[in-house]
């Protein structure tokens, strides 16, 4: 079932990508009436690049060397064609609006010569390609650049005064594999340790590949240091890469997975509860699945409860069980503007930053890595430092 779901996702992605490539081809090649040699060269290149995207995605679990090599070609192309597609749609809508407006005013069809149509197609196509290329270049700079340390102060009514200022560094969506390697992971670890957190929370999607292929790349996580330890929950991509094996590997590196369970952080009255649940989409995998009732069973409701849950939309269930604060990732802050609107819809309006659902506070980090294209446009890399504040101070 898991393998069929993965294949289904790849095929769906290829179909959507095929539509986008087709639209861009029609606008940049067919309507521009390129000379035959250029027409054949560009068409062939676009077909090959389109095919390379699902090949890269598929091969990350079976042929990681190929995925790492293809990733630096197919994934930036994926971003370029996606951004060019958006620019073309905007330009075409504007052009259509002007034509309809002129037709409404003159009350007759607007005649445009073949030569003028070709000229306009080339100008708008070139403009869209320039916009897409600029966006991709800027996005690659952001994705491979410096991580932003985001301080988030959150007041919890039930947090003891003795724990005022308790810090949790949240790392999410690292996506080790393809174009994210050991050096990138080491940078994240170094940034995190410099913050000297009380606790480190890994909120899923750490990997994109098999343990035997990525063991060396993920190894720096063993150097993470926090007074109260490192805790983790699964994300959806762990299930695409062999969740059980990765759970054992991360345990070996020093992280404690919270699989629908809860632990006490601190001692006596100077403490709060930390819970973690499996990813929202884990129910298709044997022995996995979100179970918040199990994670909260028998809890002391006078004690603050912080929940680690990969997807923001899990807050709807969290609110029903009296969770005070949920920390999530998954969205990457949208990763590539303006495609972030689709991510926002998929998560019910929860994209990045702070939210309040009923009495449950939610923070959604943009994440410290990226998936697919090494591109983050208007969604910078983030290492989150959550500073818990007590209302009793």
N, C-alpha and C positions, 0 to 999 in steps of 0.2 A: 504493500500500500504506500509506504513511504517513497519507494523508488518511482512508482507510478506518479505520485504527486510531484516529485522533482521534475520528471520528464514532462509532465503536463505544464508545469510553470515555464520550463524552457521553451516548449512549443508555443505557448501563449505569448511569451515575450517575443519570440521570433516572428509571430504573425503581426503583432503590433508594430514591431520594428520594420517589418516588410511594408506595411502600409505607409509608415513615415518615409522610408526610403523611396517608395513609389511616388509619393507626392513631391518630394524633393527632386527626384529624377525628372518628372514631368516638367517642373518649373525651371530647373537649371539646364536641362539637356534638350528635351523635346521642344519646348516652346521657344527656346533660344536659337533653334536651328543651327546648332554647331556644325562646322565642317565635318565630313564623314570620319576622317581619322580621329578627331577629337571626340566625336559622338561615340565611336566604338571604344576608345580608350577610357573615357569617363564612365560609360555604362558598365564595361567589364570590371573596372575598379570598384564601382559601387556594389555590384553583385557580390564580388569577392569579400569586400569589407562587411557587407550585411551577413554573409554566411559565417564570417570569422567571429561574430559576436556570440551566437549560440555555441559554437565550437569552443570558444574560450570559457564560457560559463560551464559547459559540460565537462571539459577536460580538467578543471581544477581538482576534481576528486579522483580522477583516473590517470592523468598525465600532467602533474603540476608544473613540470618544466615547460611544457607547451603553453600552458595557461599563463605562466609568468612572462614568457616571451611575447605571445600574442596580446597579452594584456596591455602592453605599452603602445600597441597599434590599434586594436579593435575597440578598446574601452575609451580612449580619447576621441576616436571616430564616432562612437556611440553618442558622446556628449555633443560633438560638433554637428552631427546630422540632426540631433534633437533640437538644439538651439536654432539651427538654420531653419528647420521646419516651423518653429514658433514664429520666427521673424517673417517667413514667407506667408504664413497664415494671416498675421497682422497686416502686412502690406497688401495682400489680396483682398482682405475685408475692407480696408480703406479704399482701394481702387474700385471695388464693386460699389461701395457706398457713394463715391463721387459720380460714377457712371449713372447709378439709379437716380441720384439727385439732379444731374444734368438732364436726364430723360424726363423726369417729372416736370422740370422747368420748361424745357423746349417742346415737350409733348410729342417727341419723335425719337426713334432709335439713334443712338450716337454711333456714327460711322467712324471706324478706325482702320486705316490701311494695314496690309500685311507687314509692310516694312516698319510701320510705327509699332505694331504689336510686338514684332521681334525686338525692336530697340527697347521698348518698355520692359519686356521679359528679361533682357540681358541686364538692364540697369537695376531693376528690382531684385533680380536673382543675385547679382553681384553685391548689392547692398546687404541682402539677407546673409549671404555667405561671409561677408566682412563682419557683420554683427555676431554671427555664430562663432567665427574664428576668434574674435576679440573676447567674447564671453568664455570660450573654452580656455584660452590662454590665461585669462585672469583667474578662472576657476582652478586651473592646475597649480598656479602660484599659491592660492589659498590652501588647497588640499595638501600640498607638500611643504607648506610654510610652518610658521610658529603656532603652537597651541595657545589659545587664549585661556587664561585662568579666570574663571567666572566665580566670584564669591556671591553666595545666595544665603541671606540670613532668614531663617524661618523660626517663628515663635510657636512653641507648643505649650498649650495650657497645662498639660500634665507633666511636663519635663521638670525634674527637681532642680532647685536653684544651684545645687552643687555641680550640675552638668551644664550650666549656662556657658556657651562658647565651645561646646563639644563639636569637633569637626569631622565631617565625613567627606572624603574625596571619592567622587563617583566617576568611574571610567566605563564607557559604554561604546558598543559598535566599533570596535577596533578593526575587525574584519581582516585579520592576518591571512595572507595568501595573495596570490596573483601579484599585485604591485606593492603590497605592504610587507616588508621583510623585518629581519631582526633589528636592523639599525633604527627603523621607525619605532618599533616596540621599545627599544632601549631609551629613546628620547622621551617617550611617554612615562616610562618608569622613573627616569631621572627627574622629570618635572614633578611627578607625584611625590617622590621621597623628599624633595626639597621643601614641600609644603608641610612635612611632619604631621600627618593627619592622625587623629585618634582612631579612625576606622576607615577602611577602604571597601567600597562597594563596586563590584563588577556586575553590571546589569545587562549582560547578554550580548550575543553576536560578536564574540571575540575572534572567531575563526571562519575561514572559508576554505576548507580542505581537510584531508585526513591527518590524524595524529602522526603517523609515521613520516609524512611528508613535511609537516610544519613544526615538528618538535623543537628543532633548533631555533626557528624564528620566534616561537612563543616563549622560549626559555627565560628571557629576562624578567618575566613576571614573577619568577621565584625570588627576585630581589626586592619586591614590594615590601615596605615596612610600615606598620601601624601599631599603636599601643594595644588596641583591642582586636587586631587581626584583619584578615582579608576575607570577605564574604562574597558569594557569587550566586547568580541564578541563570537559568538557561534563556537563550534567545532563539528565535526561529531558525537562524542559520546554523546553530549547533546541531539541530535536527537534520539539516541537509548534509552534515559532515560527519555524522556518527556521534550522537549526543553522549551515549554511555561511555564511549572511549575517551571523549574529551572531558567528561566529568572526572574520570579517574586521573587523567593527566593533570588537570588543574588542581586536583587534590594533592597530587604528588608535588606540585610546585608551591603548595602552601595555602591554597584557597579552600575555604569551607563552603560547600554548596548547600543552600537552603532549599530543599525539595519539599515544598508545602509544609514547612516547619518553622519553628520559632525558637529564638535563643534570648537570654537575658544579657544585656550589655551593662557592665558596672556591677556594683555590689550593694546589697541591702536596699535602703531607701534611695541611694544615689545611683539609680539605674533606670533603664527603659528597655522595651522589648523590640527586637529586630526580627522580622519575618521575611520569608521569601517564597515565591510560588513559581511553578513551571510557566513557560511561555503560553500565551493565549492560544496558540495554534498547535500545542503539543499533544492534543487528544488522539491524533492519528497514529501516534507512536506507542508501542506496547510498553506499559509500565510508567507512562508519563501523562501529564495533564494537570492543568491548574486545579487546585483544591484548597481554596481559601478557608472553608470551614475547618478543615484539618489543621491548617496553619494557625488558626486563631482559637481552637478549642481549649477551653479551660484557662484562658488568659485573665489576668487581673485588669479590669476595665479602668481602674484608677491609675494605671501605669501607661505612659505614652507608648504608642505602637508605631514603628516605622516599617514600611513594607517595600521590599525590592521586587519589582515586576517589570518585565522587559517592555511591554507595550502600554502606552498611556491609557488606552481604552479599558484596561483592566481596572481602572479606578472606579468604574461603575459598580463592580462587585465589591471592591475594597470599601466603598462608602457604606455598603449595607452591613459590613462587619466591624464598623467602628474604627477603621484605620485612621490614624491622625495625619500621617504623611506618607505619600507614595513617591518613590524615586524610579523614574523610567527613562528609556532611551528610544531606540527603534527608528525614529523618524529622520534622524540626521539633520533635523531642522529643515527638512525638505531637500537638502544637499545641493540641488541645482534649480535656481530660480529660472522660470516661473513654474516648473514642474512641481514645486512644493504644494501647489493647490490640490493636486491629486492625493498627495500624502495626507494633507489636512483633512480632506473628505474621508479618506479611508480610516482615519483615527477619530472621526466624529468631531473635528474641529480642534483637536489637541495636537499642536505641532512642536512648539518649543517654549521654554520658559515656565512661568508660574500660573497655576490654575487653582480654582476652588470648586470642588464637586460635592454638594451637600456640605457636610462638615469635614470632609477630607481634603487636605492640601495636597497638591501634586506639583512636582517639578519634573520637567522633561528636558534632558540635556541634548545638545546637538550632536554629541558623540566625539570621540577622539580619533576616529579613523574615517573611512568612507567605503562604500560598496561600489563595485563596477568601475566606472570612470574615475581616474585620479583627479577629480574635478569637484570643487565645492564653490558654488557661485552664490554669494550673499548668504552663506551659512558657514561661518568659520569653524575650524576645529576647536573643540572645547574640552577642557578638563574642569570639572565642576567641584568647587569646594563648598559644601553645605555647612553652614554654621548654625547649629541649633541654639535657640535662645529660649530661656525659661520665662514664662509669664509670672512666675513667683518671685522674681528678683525685685 
